[in-house]
Amino acid sequence: MKILTGAQIKEADRYTIVNEPISPIELMERASNVIAQWICNNVDKQHPLLFLAGKGNNGGDGLAVARILHHAGYNCSVCPVFDKERLTEECRYNLERLPDGVKIVDLENINEDAILVDSLLGTGVKGRLKEPLLSIIDKINGLPNQVISIDLPSGMISESGNANQKIMKADITLTLEFPKLAMLLPEAGEYCGEIKILPIGLGKEYTGKAETSYHYITADFIESIKMKRLKFAHKGTYGHALLICGSTGMAGAAVLATGAALRSGCGLVTIHIPAEERYAINTAYPSAIPSLDNECFFSGLPANVSKYSSIGVGCGLGQSPQTVEALKQLLCSVYKPVVIDADALNIISDHYKMRRHIPAGSVLTPHPGELKRLVGEWTTEEEKIGLVKRLAANLKTIIVVKGAHTMVCLPDGNCYFNSTGNSGMAKGGSGDVLTGYITGLIARGYSSEHAAILGVYRHGLSGDMAAAKYGMESMNSKDLIEYL
């Protein structure tokens, strides 16, 4: 799914109005019906609804939803923030259409069990907010009430520039047609709460041709790239993954990566590990093939390293001088994609010239700290994404920036944001699972690009399933393997 800018979405609205054709009021009504339907399906009628309405189209949406839900049996009241004379035509129209049963109220006495529906501001926010919006957002953010934002939390700039912005803190955001880029970035994404995407039928001719380098990974896209298994295939058909992981006391990282690779569908998995740590692998995953290093860390290449379909390196590896040399030898010896994580990334950060030996199509999987060591500090999310794009292009690699809505950046500059996963995955070992899984998918036959996107999506989905069973506090990285 494409992620369009606020300006492109405004143009999509205009295109739909002109070419469907449909009036602005009718398009607003269509969007409002979709929002109202979601609320009907998910919010009990025992909760009163208070709509905070701005002066633009977002406010018009809120007023229309209040009218529709009143007729559906909800207890609705509205708080228009601006005088009637300052409202847009569509917003004023929906204010005048409110039935008598919808009360006009102020913010002085908000019922504690009321759900607040935020329709103050939409995608048109350009800079810092002014009064009375600043005080209203401050007041609402200090209340215990649940907040549902329409399209995006009020005050949020739809792309970047939200670092010092005053933003409504929503529990749920009902975003229309597309997610907005700012929702998926750590700068302000926390304000969105749970994101629900509601299609409202904007013109496909425009949205299909609209150019963007940002995309949202959906289940439909994953289904379109998924490979089928052949009836008469054998283990050699589906590739041989090599994992180089672990050091003394860090066998757990190797175990997690191995378990994930074995869930990928590839035919064979070999794990290169210090000989003294082999028992952990043999006990946990007897189907994995051990390749033993005589040292207590990665000190030399496995025999015939070129025979493997894919290689993953870094999990629990350590950074001893011999490991640095062994990693350099590995990168100089292979011409197939390598999945590089953890200590391998840190070694590359400390030895800049080693980057030139990374094979094209490799996948780098840094968390934010490792990314800073690779590209340097940044001051804004826009700058960070620019640095990641430049690194991916220069190295001809795929960069997986781990975190909420993990970003997969391709060498051509296209970035894919993940739609699965939860904060329960913020536990040691989750990255090892991802490395093993992507390595296995490449061995299985997926391109590096598709392996990274598919791996990130299913890794997050397994986290969602683990959270459903164990809870986000109790789940751990080993649980992810169960659901891969």
C-alpha positions as CSV (number, residue, x, y, z in Angstrom):
1,M,0.0,0.0,0.0
2,K,1.3,3.4,-0.9
3,I,2.0,6.1,1.7
4,L,1.1,9.5,0.1
5,T,1.9,12.9,1.4
6,G,-0.8,15.3,2.7
7,A,-0.5,17.3,-0.5
8,Q,-1.1,14.1,-2.6
9,I,-4.1,13.1,-0.5
10,K,-5.6,16.5,-1.0
11,E,-5.0,16.1,-4.7
12,A,-6.6,12.6,-4.6
13,D,-9.7,14.2,-3.0
14,R,-9.8,16.8,-5.7
15,Y,-9.3,14.2,-8.5
16,T,-12.1,12.0,-7.0
17,I,-14.5,15.0,-6.8
18,V,-13.9,16.0,-10.4
19,N,-13.7,12.6,-12.1
20,E,-16.1,10.4,-10.2
21,P,-17.9,12.9,-10.2
22,I,-19.0,13.5,-6.6
23,S,-19.5,16.7,-4.6
24,P,-17.2,17.6,-1.7
25,I,-20.2,17.2,0.7
26,E,-20.9,13.8,-0.7
27,L,-17.3,12.7,-0.4
28,M,-17.3,13.9,3.2
29,E,-20.5,12.0,3.8
30,R,-19.0,8.8,2.4
31,A,-15.9,9.1,4.6
32,S,-18.0,9.9,7.6
33,N,-20.2,6.8,7.0
34,V,-17.1,4.6,6.9
35,I,-15.8,6.1,10.2
36,A,-19.3,5.8,11.8
37,Q,-19.5,2.2,10.7
38,W,-16.1,1.4,12.4
39,I,-17.3,3.0,15.6
40,C,-20.6,1.1,15.5
41,N,-18.6,-2.2,15.1
42,N,-16.2,-1.4,17.9
43,V,-17.6,1.0,20.5
44,D,-20.5,0.1,22.8
45,K,-23.5,2.4,22.9
46,Q,-23.2,2.7,26.7
47,H,-20.3,5.1,26.2
48,P,-21.3,8.8,25.4
49,L,-19.3,10.3,22.5
50,L,-18.0,13.8,22.6
51,F,-16.8,15.2,19.2
52,L,-14.1,17.9,19.2
53,A,-14.7,19.7,15.9
54,G,-12.3,22.1,14.2
55,K,-13.1,24.6,11.4
56,G,-11.9,22.6,8.4
57,N,-12.9,19.3,6.7
58,N,-11.6,17.2,9.6
59,G,-14.1,19.0,11.8
60,G,-16.8,18.5,9.1
61,D,-16.1,14.8,9.2
62,G,-16.5,14.7,13.0
63,L,-19.8,16.6,12.9
64,A,-21.2,14.3,10.2
65,V,-20.1,11.2,12.2
66,A,-21.9,12.7,15.3
67,R,-25.1,13.1,13.3
68,I,-24.9,9.5,11.8
69,L,-24.2,7.9,15.1
70,H,-26.9,9.9,16.9
71,H,-29.4,8.3,14.4
72,A,-27.7,4.9,15.1
73,G,-28.6,5.3,18.8
74,Y,-25.4,6.7,20.3
75,N,-25.4,9.5,22.9
76,C,-23.5,12.2,21.0
77,S,-22.5,15.7,21.8
78,V,-20.2,18.1,20.0
79,C,-17.8,20.9,21.0
80,P,-17.2,23.2,18.0
81,V,-13.9,25.1,18.8
82,F,-14.4,28.0,16.4
83,D,-17.3,30.4,15.6
84,K,-19.6,29.4,12.8
85,E,-18.3,32.2,10.6
86,R,-14.8,30.7,10.6
87,L,-15.9,27.3,9.4
88,T,-15.4,26.0,5.9
89,E,-18.5,25.5,3.8
90,E,-18.6,21.7,4.3
91,C,-17.9,22.0,8.0
92,R,-20.7,24.7,8.5
93,Y,-23.1,22.6,6.4
94,N,-22.6,19.6,8.8
95,L,-22.9,21.8,11.9
96,E,-26.3,23.0,10.6
97,R,-27.4,19.5,9.9
98,L,-27.0,18.3,13.5
99,P,-30.3,17.0,14.9
100,D,-31.7,18.5,18.1
101,G,-30.7,15.4,20.1
102,V,-27.0,16.2,19.6
103,K,-26.0,18.7,22.3
104,I,-23.5,21.6,21.8
105,V,-21.3,21.6,24.8
106,D,-18.0,23.2,26.0
107,L,-15.0,21.4,27.5
108,E,-15.5,22.5,31.1
109,N,-17.4,19.4,32.3
110,I,-16.3,16.3,30.4
111,N,-17.9,13.1,31.6
112,E,-15.2,10.6,32.7
113,D,-16.7,7.7,30.8
114,A,-17.1,9.7,27.6
115,I,-15.0,8.7,24.5
116,L,-13.6,11.8,22.9
117,V,-13.5,11.9,19.1
118,D,-10.8,14.2,17.9
119,S,-11.7,16.0,14.6
120,L,-9.9,19.2,15.3
121,L,-7.2,19.1,12.6
122,G,-6.4,16.9,9.6
123,T,-3.5,16.6,7.2
124,G,-3.3,20.3,6.5
125,V,-1.1,21.2,9.5
126,K,2.0,23.0,8.3
127,G,3.7,24.5,11.4
128,R,3.3,25.3,15.1
129,L,-0.2,25.4,16.5
130,K,-1.9,28.5,18.0
131,E,-4.5,29.1,20.6
132,P,-7.2,27.9,21.3
133,L,-5.9,24.6,19.9
134,L,-2.8,24.5,22.1
135,S,-4.8,24.8,25.3
136,I,-7.4,22.3,24.1
137,I,-4.9,19.6,23.2
138,D,-3.1,20.2,26.5
139,K,-6.3,19.8,28.4
140,I,-7.4,16.6,26.5
141,N,-4.0,15.0,26.9
142,G,-4.3,15.5,30.7
143,L,-7.6,13.6,30.9
144,P,-8.1,9.9,31.4
145,N,-10.7,9.6,28.7
146,Q,-10.2,7.4,25.7
147,V,-9.5,9.4,22.5
148,I,-10.2,8.4,18.9
149,S,-8.6,10.6,16.3
150,I,-10.0,11.0,12.8
151,D,-7.4,10.7,10.0
152,L,-4.5,11.6,12.3
153,P,-4.1,13.0,15.8
154,S,-4.7,16.8,15.8
155,G,-1.5,18.8,15.5
156,M,0.5,16.1,13.8
157,I,2.3,17.1,10.6
158,S,1.6,14.3,8.1
159,E,5.3,13.7,7.1
160,S,8.0,15.0,9.3
161,G,8.8,18.0,11.6
162,N,6.9,16.8,14.6
163,A,9.8,16.8,17.1
164,N,8.5,19.8,19.1
165,Q,5.0,19.8,17.9
166,K,1.9,19.9,20.2
167,I,-0.1,16.7,19.3
168,M,-3.2,15.1,20.6
169,K,-2.5,11.7,22.2
170,A,-4.9,9.2,20.7
171,D,-5.7,5.7,21.8
172,I,-6.9,4.8,18.3
173,T,-6.4,6.7,15.0
174,L,-8.9,6.0,12.2
175,T,-6.8,7.1,9.2
176,L,-8.5,7.5,5.9
177,E,-7.4,5.5,2.8
178,F,-3.6,5.5,3.6
179,P,-1.4,5.6,6.6
180,K,0.6,8.8,6.9
181,L,4.3,8.7,7.1
182,A,4.6,10.5,10.5
183,M,2.4,7.8,12.1
184,L,5.1,5.2,11.4
185,L,8.1,7.1,12.7
186,P,9.4,7.3,16.3
187,E,9.3,11.1,16.3
188,A,5.6,11.2,16.9
189,G,4.1,7.8,16.0
190,E,3.4,7.1,19.7
191,Y,0.6,9.7,19.6
192,C,-1.4,7.6,17.2
193,G,-2.1,4.6,19.5
194,E,-3.5,1.8,17.4
195,I,-3.8,2.6,13.7
196,K,-6.8,1.5,11.7
197,I,-6.9,2.2,8.0
198,L,-10.3,2.9,6.5
199,P,-10.7,3.0,2.7
200,I,-13.1,5.7,1.5
201,G,-12.9,5.1,-2.2
202,L,-10.6,7.8,-3.5
203,G,-9.9,7.7,-7.2
204,K,-7.8,4.7,-8.1
205,E,-6.6,6.3,-11.3
206,Y,-4.9,9.0,-9.3
207,T,-3.6,7.0,-6.4
208,G,-2.4,4.2,-8.7
209,K,-0.2,6.6,-10.6
210,A,0.9,8.8,-7.7
211,E,4.6,8.5,-7.1
212,T,6.0,7.8,-3.7
213,S,9.0,6.0,-2.3
214,Y,7.1,5.0,0.9
215,H,5.0,1.9,1.2
216,Y,3.0,0.1,3.9
217,I,3.4,-3.7,4.0
218,T,-0.1,-5.4,3.9
219,A,-1.3,-8.9,4.0
220,D,-2.3,-8.7,0.4
221,F,1.2,-7.7,-0.7
222,I,2.7,-10.6,1.4
223,E,0.3,-13.0,-0.3
224,S,1.4,-11.8,-3.7
225,I,5.1,-12.5,-3.1
226,K,4.7,-15.8,-1.2
227,M,6.3,-18.8,-3.0
228,K,4.7,-22.1,-3.4
229,R,6.2,-25.5,-2.5
230,L,6.5,-28.1,-5.2
231,K,5.1,-31.6,-4.7
232,F,8.2,-33.4,-5.9
233,A,10.7,-31.1,-4.3
234,H,13.5,-32.4,-2.0
235,K,15.7,-30.7,0.6
236,G,18.2,-29.7,-2.0
237,T,15.4,-27.8,-3.9
238,Y,15.0,-25.2,-1.1
239,G,18.5,-24.2,-0.4
240,H,21.1,-24.4,2.3
241,A,21.5,-21.6,4.9
242,L,24.7,-21.0,6.9
243,L,24.6,-19.1,10.1
244,I,27.8,-17.9,11.8
245,C,26.7,-17.0,15.3
246,G,27.6,-17.3,18.9
247,S,30.7,-17.2,21.1
248,T,31.5,-18.3,24.6
249,G,28.4,-17.6,26.8
250,M,26.4,-16.4,23.8
251,A,25.1,-19.7,22.4
252,G,21.5,-18.4,23.0
253,A,21.8,-16.0,20.1
254,A,22.9,-18.9,17.8
255,V,20.0,-21.1,19.1
256,L,17.4,-18.4,18.4
257,A,18.8,-17.7,14.9
258,T,18.9,-21.4,14.1
259,G,15.4,-22.1,15.2
260,A,14.1,-19.2,13.1
261,A,16.0,-20.4,10.0
262,L,14.5,-23.8,10.4
263,R,11.0,-22.2,10.3
264,S,11.8,-20.4,7.0
265,G,11.1,-23.4,4.6
266,C,14.7,-23.7,3.5
267,G,16.0,-27.2,3.0
268,L,19.1,-27.3,5.2
269,V,20.5,-25.1,8.0
270,T,24.2,-25.2,9.1
271,I,25.2,-23.4,12.2
272,H,28.9,-22.5,12.6
273,I,29.6,-22.1,16.4
274,P,32.4,-22.6,18.8
275,A,32.8,-26.4,19.5
276,E,32.3,-25.9,23.2
277,E,28.8,-24.5,22.6
278,R,27.6,-27.2,20.2
279,Y,25.5,-29.0,22.8
280,A,23.0,-26.2,23.0
281,I,22.4,-26.5,19.3
282,N,22.3,-30.3,19.3
283,T,19.8,-30.3,22.1
284,A,17.5,-27.6,20.9
285,Y,17.6,-28.3,17.1
286,P,19.0,-31.7,16.1
287,S,18.0,-31.1,12.5
288,A,20.6,-28.3,12.2
289,I,24.0,-29.3,10.9
290,P,26.8,-28.1,13.2
291,S,30.0,-26.6,11.9
292,L,32.5,-26.2,14.7
293,D,35.1,-23.5,15.4
294,N,38.1,-24.6,17.5
295,E,38.2,-21.2,19.2
296,C,35.6,-19.9,21.6
297,F,34.6,-17.3,19.0
298,F,34.4,-17.0,15.2
299,S,38.0,-17.4,14.1
300,G,37.9,-19.1,10.6
301,L,35.5,-19.9,7.8
302,P,33.6,-23.2,7.5
303,A,34.9,-25.5,4.8
304,N,33.6,-24.8,1.2
305,V,31.8,-21.6,2.3
306,S,30.7,-20.9,-1.4
307,K,28.3,-23.9,-1.4
308,Y,25.7,-22.2,0.8
309,S,22.7,-20.5,-0.7
310,S,22.8,-17.7,1.9
311,I,24.8,-16.7,4.9
312,G,23.7,-14.9,8.1
313,V,26.4,-13.6,10.5
314,G,26.7,-11.6,13.6
315,C,24.3,-12.8,16.3
316,G,26.3,-13.2,19.6
317,L,29.5,-13.2,17.7
318,G,31.7,-10.9,19.8
319,Q,34.4,-8.6,18.4
320,S,37.7,-10.3,19.1
321,P,40.6,-9.4,16.7
322,Q,40.4,-12.9,15.2
323,T,36.7,-12.5,14.6
324,V,37.3,-9.2,12.8
325,E,39.7,-10.9,10.4
326,A,37.4,-13.9,9.9
327,L,34.5,-11.6,9.1
328,K,36.7,-9.7,6.5
329,Q,37.8,-13.0,5.0
330,L,34.1,-14.1,4.8
331,L,33.0,-10.9,3.0
332,C,35.9,-11.2,0.6
333,S,35.2,-14.9,-0.1
334,V,31.5,-14.9,-1.0
335,Y,29.5,-13.3,-3.8
336,K,26.0,-14.2,-2.5
337,P,23.9,-12.1,-0.2
338,V,24.9,-12.0,3.4
339,V,22.5,-11.1,6.3
340,I,24.6,-9.0,8.6
341,D,23.5,-8.2,12.2
342,A,24.7,-7.3,15.7
343,D,28.4,-7.6,16.3
344,A,29.1,-8.0,12.6
345,L,27.5,-4.6,12.0
346,N,29.6,-3.1,14.8
347,I,32.8,-4.5,13.4
348,I,31.9,-3.0,10.0
349,S,31.2,0.3,11.7
350,D,34.7,0.2,13.3
351,H,36.4,-0.9,10.1
352,Y,35.1,1.4,7.4
353,K,37.0,-0.2,4.5
354,M,35.3,-3.5,5.1
355,R,32.1,-2.0,3.6
356,R,33.5,-2.3,0.1
357,H,33.5,-6.1,0.4
358,I,29.8,-6.5,1.4
359,P,28.2,-8.4,-1.5
360,A,25.5,-6.6,-3.4
361,G,22.0,-7.7,-2.3
362,S,23.1,-8.3,1.3
363,V,20.7,-7.4,4.1
364,L,21.8,-5.3,7.0
365,T,19.6,-5.4,10.1
366,P,20.6,-2.6,12.6
367,H,18.7,-1.4,15.6
368,P,18.8,2.4,16.2
369,G,22.1,2.2,18.1
370,E,23.8,0.1,15.4
371,L,22.4,2.4,12.7
372,K,24.0,5.5,14.4
373,R,27.3,3.7,14.3
374,L,26.9,3.0,10.6
375,V,25.6,6.4,9.4
376,G,26.3,8.9,12.2
377,E,23.9,11.0,14.3
378,W,20.8,12.6,12.9
379,T,18.6,15.4,14.2
380,T,15.3,14.6,12.5
381,E,13.5,11.5,11.1
382,E,13.7,13.0,7.6
383,E,17.5,13.2,8.0
384,K,17.7,9.6,9.3
385,I,15.7,8.2,6.4
386,G,18.0,10.2,4.0
387,L,21.1,8.7,5.6
388,V,19.6,5.1,5.4
389,K,18.7,5.6,1.7
390,R,22.2,6.8,0.9
391,L,23.8,3.8,2.7
392,A,21.5,1.3,0.9
393,A,22.3,2.9,-2.5
394,N,26.0,3.1,-1.9
395,L,26.4,-0.5,-0.7
396,K,23.6,-1.8,-3.1
397,T,22.1,-3.5,0.0
398,I,18.8,-3.7,1.8
399,I,18.8,-1.9,5.2
400,V,16.3,-3.2,7.8
401,V,15.9,-0.5,10.5
402,K,14.4,-2.4,13.4
403,G,11.8,-0.9,15.7
404,A,8.1,-0.1,15.8
405,H,7.0,-0.2,12.1
406,T,10.4,-1.6,11.1
407,M,11.5,0.1,7.8
408,V,13.0,-1.9,5.0
409,C,15.0,0.4,2.7
410,L,15.9,-0.9,-0.8
411,P,18.9,0.3,-2.9
412,D,16.5,2.1,-5.3
413,G,15.3,4.3,-2.4
414,N,11.9,2.7,-1.9
415,C,11.1,2.1,1.8
416,Y,8.6,-0.4,3.2
417,F,7.1,0.1,6.7
418,N,5.9,-2.9,8.6
419,S,2.3,-3.2,9.7
420,T,2.8,-6.0,12.2
421,G,4.5,-6.4,15.6
422,N,4.2,-4.9,19.1
423,S,6.3,-3.5,21.9
424,G,6.4,-7.0,23.6
425,M,9.0,-7.8,21.0
426,A,11.4,-5.3,22.6
427,K,13.3,-8.1,24.3
428,G,16.8,-9.6,23.9
429,G,17.0,-12.1,21.1
430,S,14.2,-10.8,18.9
431,G,16.7,-9.5,16.4
432,D,18.5,-12.9,16.3
433,V,15.2,-14.5,15.3
434,L,14.8,-12.0,12.5
435,T,18.3,-12.6,11.2
436,G,17.9,-16.4,11.1
437,Y,14.5,-16.1,9.4
438,I,15.6,-13.8,6.7
439,T,18.7,-15.9,6.1
440,G,16.5,-18.9,5.7
441,L,14.1,-17.2,3.3
442,I,17.0,-16.2,1.0
443,A,18.2,-19.8,1.0
444,R,14.6,-20.8,0.3
445,G,14.7,-18.9,-3.0
446,Y,13.4,-15.4,-2.2
447,S,15.1,-12.3,-3.5
448,S,16.9,-10.3,-0.8
449,E,14.2,-7.6,-1.1
450,H,11.3,-10.0,-0.7
451,A,13.1,-12.0,2.0
452,A,13.6,-8.8,4.1
453,I,10.0,-7.6,3.6
454,L,8.4,-11.0,4.1
455,G,10.7,-11.7,7.1
456,V,9.9,-8.5,8.8
457,Y,6.2,-8.9,8.3
458,R,6.0,-12.5,9.5
459,H,8.4,-11.8,12.4
460,G,6.0,-9.1,13.6
461,L,3.0,-11.3,13.0
462,S,4.5,-14.0,15.1
463,G,5.1,-11.4,17.8
464,D,1.4,-10.4,17.6
465,M,0.4,-14.1,18.0
466,A,2.8,-14.6,20.9
467,A,1.4,-11.4,22.6
468,A,-2.1,-12.8,22.2
469,K,-1.1,-15.9,24.0
470,Y,1.4,-14.8,26.6
471,G,0.8,-11.0,26.9
472,M,3.3,-8.4,25.8
473,E,5.0,-8.3,29.2
474,S,5.5,-12.1,29.5
475,M,6.3,-13.1,25.9
476,N,10.0,-13.5,25.0
477,S,12.0,-14.0,21.8
478,K,11.9,-17.8,21.8
479,D,8.1,-17.6,21.6
480,L,8.4,-15.9,18.2
481,I,9.9,-19.1,16.7
482,E,6.8,-21.0,17.8
483,Y,4.6,-18.9,15.5
484,L,6.9,-18.4,12.5
